Amino acid sequence: MRIRWYGHAAFKLTTAQGAVIVIDPYESGGFGGAIGYGPITDRADIVLVTHDHADHNHTASIEGDYREVREAGVHDFPGIRIKALPTFHDAAQGQERGKNLVFVIEADGLSIVHVGDLGHPLDADALGRIGKPDVLLLPVGGYFTIDAQTATKVMKALGPAITIPMHFKTEKVEFPIAGAEDFIKGKERVKKVDGPEIEVTREGLPKEPEIILLRHAK
């Protein structure tokens, strides 16, 4: 499976069979220009939306006759199973910023977990429903999501083989969020990739957990 980070919380997953899953596409130029990442115009077969905010739900520019998933439940596609689990965008049961979905994507013998704009630690029930990811796509910037400290706790609780930070400050986003440095500081086995994409196979998963910091594509 190829995993490509557009920027912010937006990813493109391409399975070994060529199916394309786009997750949380942002509106380029949204929020008065605060989202400076370039437009996402790729073709997709499946588009996943964790919550209905413009930096996560802009499906209009995506090409193809895709299926959209933005409701909790189990969604089956050829060779792909997607579990959408309800959580919250804040630490107040959704009273501040509403609801959020965690997506567990099972394909190519892998479990890829995208936690969206998770705003709180995960309790034992949520951890059990998510299971152990092979790859965890994790917000680390704080303010609108969990911060570096809580993200570290979530990562340790889930125990993924690979963690890819997302939803953090870059030169392309003007939100008052932190960069990835606070999250990776002091951690072992951090790899900085000079590009937006990695390829992951079950056989190639690292024996020791790794954090992989990608460079945004857009």
C-alpha positions as CSV (number, residue, x, y, z in Angstrom):
1,M,0.0,0.0,0.0
2,R,1.2,3.5,-0.9
3,I,0.5,6.2,1.7
4,R,0.7,9.8,0.5
5,W,0.3,12.9,2.7
6,Y,-1.2,15.8,0.9
7,G,-0.9,18.0,4.0
8,H,-3.0,18.8,7.1
9,A,-5.1,15.6,7.8
10,A,-5.5,14.7,4.1
11,F,-4.1,11.4,2.8
12,K,-4.3,9.2,-0.2
13,L,-4.0,5.4,0.2
14,T,-3.5,3.3,-2.9
15,T,-3.9,-0.4,-2.5
16,A,-2.0,-3.1,-4.2
17,Q,-5.0,-3.6,-6.5
18,G,-5.0,0.1,-7.4
19,A,-8.0,1.2,-5.4
20,V,-7.6,4.8,-4.2
21,I,-8.9,6.1,-0.8
22,V,-8.7,9.8,-0.1
23,I,-9.1,10.8,3.6
24,D,-10.2,14.2,4.9
25,P,-9.6,16.4,1.8
26,Y,-9.2,20.1,2.8
27,E,-10.5,23.2,0.9
28,S,-7.4,24.8,-0.5
29,G,-7.5,28.5,0.5
30,G,-10.2,27.8,3.0
31,F,-10.6,29.7,6.3
32,G,-9.6,33.0,4.6
33,G,-6.4,31.5,3.2
34,A,-5.3,29.8,6.3
35,I,-5.2,26.5,4.5
36,G,-2.4,27.1,2.0
37,Y,-2.0,23.6,0.7
38,G,-2.7,23.1,-3.0
39,P,-6.0,21.6,-4.3
40,I,-6.6,17.9,-4.2
41,T,-7.8,16.9,-7.6
42,D,-6.9,13.2,-7.8
43,R,-9.3,10.4,-8.8
44,A,-10.6,8.4,-5.9
45,D,-12.7,5.2,-5.5
46,I,-13.5,6.0,-1.8
47,V,-13.5,9.3,0.1
48,L,-13.6,9.3,3.9
49,V,-14.6,12.3,5.9
50,T,-14.0,12.3,9.7
51,H,-16.1,15.4,10.4
52,D,-17.9,18.2,8.6
53,H,-15.3,21.1,8.7
54,A,-13.9,22.7,5.6
55,D,-10.4,21.6,6.3
56,H,-11.5,18.0,6.2
57,N,-14.6,17.6,4.1
58,H,-13.9,19.3,0.7
59,T,-14.8,16.5,-1.7
60,A,-15.9,18.8,-4.6
61,S,-12.5,18.9,-6.3
62,I,-11.9,15.1,-6.3
63,E,-12.4,13.3,-9.6
64,G,-14.1,9.9,-10.2
65,D,-17.3,8.1,-9.4
66,Y,-16.3,7.6,-5.8
67,R,-18.2,6.3,-2.8
68,E,-18.2,8.7,0.2
69,V,-18.1,7.5,3.8
70,R,-18.9,9.9,6.6
71,E,-21.2,7.8,8.9
72,A,-20.3,5.5,11.7
73,G,-20.5,1.8,11.0
74,V,-18.8,-0.9,8.9
75,H,-18.5,-0.2,5.2
76,D,-17.3,-3.0,2.9
77,F,-15.8,-2.6,-0.5
78,P,-14.0,-5.2,-2.7
79,G,-10.8,-6.1,-0.8
80,I,-11.4,-3.3,1.7
81,R,-13.2,-3.0,5.0
82,I,-13.6,0.4,6.7
83,K,-14.8,0.7,10.2
84,A,-15.9,4.2,11.2
85,L,-16.0,4.7,15.0
86,P,-17.6,7.6,16.7
87,T,-15.4,9.9,18.9
88,F,-15.3,13.6,19.6
89,H,-13.5,16.7,18.3
90,D,-13.0,18.0,21.8
91,A,-12.7,16.9,25.4
92,A,-16.3,17.9,26.3
93,Q,-18.2,15.2,24.6
94,G,-18.5,17.2,21.4
95,Q,-20.1,20.3,23.0
96,E,-17.3,22.6,21.7
97,R,-16.5,21.3,18.2
98,G,-18.8,18.4,17.6
99,K,-18.3,14.7,16.7
100,N,-15.4,13.0,14.9
101,L,-14.9,9.6,13.3
102,V,-11.9,7.3,13.7
103,F,-11.4,5.3,10.5
104,V,-10.0,1.8,10.7
105,I,-9.1,0.8,7.1
106,E,-8.3,-2.9,6.5
107,A,-6.7,-3.6,3.1
108,D,-3.6,-5.4,1.7
109,G,-3.4,-7.3,5.0
110,L,-2.8,-4.1,6.9
111,S,-4.7,-2.0,9.4
112,I,-4.4,1.8,8.8
113,V,-6.0,4.0,11.4
114,H,-6.8,7.7,10.8
115,V,-8.1,9.3,14.0
116,G,-9.3,12.5,12.4
117,D,-9.5,15.6,14.6
118,L,-9.5,13.5,17.8
119,G,-9.9,15.9,20.7
120,H,-9.5,13.6,23.7
121,P,-7.6,10.5,25.0
122,L,-9.1,7.1,24.0
123,D,-10.8,5.1,26.7
124,A,-10.5,1.3,27.0
125,D,-13.6,0.7,24.9
126,A,-12.4,2.8,22.0
127,L,-9.0,1.2,22.2
128,G,-10.5,-2.2,22.0
129,R,-12.7,-1.3,19.0
130,I,-9.8,0.2,17.1
131,G,-7.4,-2.7,17.8
132,K,-3.7,-2.6,17.1
133,P,-2.9,-0.5,13.9
134,D,0.0,-1.3,11.6
135,V,0.0,2.4,10.6
136,L,-1.5,5.3,12.7
137,L,-2.2,8.7,11.2
138,L,-2.2,10.9,14.2
139,P,-2.8,14.7,14.8
140,V,-0.2,16.2,17.0
141,G,-0.6,20.0,16.7
142,G,-3.0,20.7,19.6
143,Y,-5.5,23.5,19.9
144,F,-8.1,22.0,17.7
145,T,-7.0,18.4,18.4
146,I,-5.0,16.5,20.9
147,D,-1.6,18.0,21.6
148,A,1.8,16.3,21.5
149,Q,1.6,15.0,25.0
150,T,-1.8,13.4,24.5
151,A,-0.9,12.2,21.1
152,T,2.1,10.4,22.6
153,K,-0.3,8.7,25.1
154,V,-2.7,7.6,22.3
155,M,0.2,6.3,20.2
156,K,1.6,4.3,23.2
157,A,-1.9,2.9,24.0
158,L,-2.5,1.7,20.4
159,G,1.0,0.4,19.8
160,P,1.3,0.9,16.0
161,A,4.3,-0.3,14.0
162,I,4.4,3.1,12.2
163,T,3.0,6.5,13.3
164,I,2.7,9.3,10.8
165,P,2.1,12.7,12.4
166,M,-0.5,15.0,10.8
167,H,-2.5,18.2,11.5
168,F,0.5,20.2,12.6
169,K,1.9,23.6,11.8
170,T,3.8,24.0,8.5
171,E,4.5,27.0,6.3
172,K,1.3,26.2,4.4
173,V,-1.1,26.5,7.3
174,E,-1.8,29.6,9.5
175,F,-3.9,27.9,12.2
176,P,-2.6,28.5,15.8
177,I,-1.3,24.9,16.1
178,A,2.1,23.6,17.0
179,G,4.7,22.0,14.7
180,A,5.7,18.4,14.8
181,E,8.8,19.1,16.7
182,D,7.1,18.9,20.1
183,F,5.8,15.4,19.3
184,I,9.0,13.9,17.9
185,K,11.3,15.5,20.5
186,G,13.1,12.9,22.6
187,K,11.6,10.0,20.8
188,E,13.6,7.2,19.3
189,R,13.4,5.8,15.8
190,V,12.1,8.9,14.1
191,K,12.6,9.0,10.3
192,K,12.2,12.2,8.3
193,V,11.3,11.4,4.7
194,D,12.2,14.0,2.0
195,G,8.9,13.4,0.2
196,P,5.2,12.9,0.8
197,E,4.9,9.1,0.3
198,I,5.9,5.8,1.7
199,E,5.1,2.2,0.6
200,V,4.0,-0.2,3.4
201,T,3.7,-4.0,3.3
202,R,3.0,-6.4,6.0
203,E,6.3,-8.1,5.4
204,G,8.1,-4.8,5.5
205,L,6.7,-3.5,8.8
206,P,9.5,-2.4,11.2
207,K,10.2,-4.8,14.1
208,E,10.4,-1.8,16.4
209,P,7.9,1.0,16.4
210,E,8.8,4.0,14.1
211,I,7.6,7.5,13.7
212,I,7.8,8.6,10.0
213,L,7.6,12.4,9.4
214,L,6.5,13.0,5.8
215,R,6.9,16.2,3.7
216,H,3.5,17.5,2.5
217,A,2.8,16.9,-1.2
218,K,0.7,20.1,-1.8
